[in-house]
Amino acid sequence: MSEPETCRAMLLSLGGSPEPVIYSLNQQQPAYVLFFVSTETAPQIQDVIRALTYRYADSDRLVTPDAEDLGVCYRVLREQLPAKLAQWGVSEETLVVDYTGGTKTMSAALVLATLRRAHRYSYVGGVARDKGGVGVVIGGRERMLRVHNPWREWAEEERQRLRLYWDTARYEIAWRELERLQGHLEPQEQEVMRALASAAAAYCDWDNFRHRDALPKLGQALRFLKPYAQGAGRAALRQGVQEMEANLAFLQQLTRSESRDEAYIADLIANADRRAQREGKYEDAVARLYSALERAARFRLRQHYGIHTEDVSPEQLPEALRAEYAQRYRDPRDGKLKVPLMAAYRLLAALGDPLGQAFMARQDEVVKLLGLRNQSPLGHGEDPVGEGGYRRFRALLMELLGLEEAALPRFAALWA
């Protein structure tokens, strides 16, 4: 990352010999200077200011009561630094941190407190030192060292944590972490992270059924990632992009009115799988399977027979069911005839529909599985469904609907 021509603000630890700090300031000439000092070294600030060869806008200080206590030094910086910078309208992202002066403890605290947000560090070394080369830098022999944030060296740990968030369907956390990490990387890497953040935001929306919000975000991510993957020569990256392209195609189908019904059911089951397999939330998973079972009947009745389950006309019902349904399912509040799940499948069977007939042939099994949900904490009871109940419910649903595993959308893996 190239250094900017001007330095807007600097945070420097001060103590011991002030010459390296003076050298650093005169070399980088920040408009705003914030000293990190102890009560003992605070008087040195005036010596430094008098020795500056340029005009600065303002200066201030952070004072640690104990220069040898890492926790105290760190706490002073984390609690007071944001407010001090805010008074100048600058942020940690625009800050150069110089850890040359002060005690070793102060220098360590300075780096630790700014590691996640600051981009650049500096340190004044030298080509000659006193005490046989092991003492302080000899005046006039200083050397300015500019150091990139060591955060990038720790990026693999961050990536592992991101993969964990992604693999456990915590897409919102992954999205926010990807956005935060952008500032600590090289410009090209920032673009990759920005695209991945857009993808994570898309999957977050999708996982929460905000399909139309997810569509442009995933498309935006792929506009960068697809050509990037072609030139990067990494098999895992190309595989991830191919998975995202398949996801985008499914999402487009999911947001088209003419193909939405079948895709929506498949999406509900895939969503249930994420709740069960990635989060171990079997109650939530079964609730989604129940919704898929209910919607399958609703969609089938509307698509093939023009019957809307929330407002059924008696003339649409087979004569054998007409009187019973009119008596049992008419809503007294608005007078509409509304057909619930079991009645909807019974109606399909009476109409000669294969889905309704398959359902009624296994009615006893279905009723038992629905009972598991009704007796769960998310239903009307206190008995958890558990993994076994979820698997039985899912297997029956896939069989009834004639769905293959390949029809279910699987979110792309994170390869970063």
Secondary structure, DSSP 8 states (H G I E B T S, - for coil): ----SS--EEEEE--S-SHHHHHHHHHH--SEEEEEEETTTTTHHHHHHHT-SS--SEEEEEEES-TT-HHHHHHHHHHHHHHHHHTTT--GGGEEEE--SS-HHHHHHHHHHHTTT--EEEEEEES-BHHHHTSSB-TT-EEEEEEE-GGGGGHHHHHHHHHHHHHTT-HHHHHHHHHHHGGGS-HHHHHHHHHHHHHHHHHHHHHTT-HHHHHHHHHHHHHHHHHHHHHH--HHHHHHHHHHHHHHHHHHHHTSGGGHHHHHHHHHHHHHHIIIIIT--HHHHHHHHHHHHHHHHHHHHHHHH---TTS--GGGS-HHHHHHHHHHSB-TTT--B---HHHHHHHHHHTT-HHHHHHHHTHHHHHHHHHHHHTSTTTTSS---HHHHHHHHHHHHHHHHT--GGGS--------
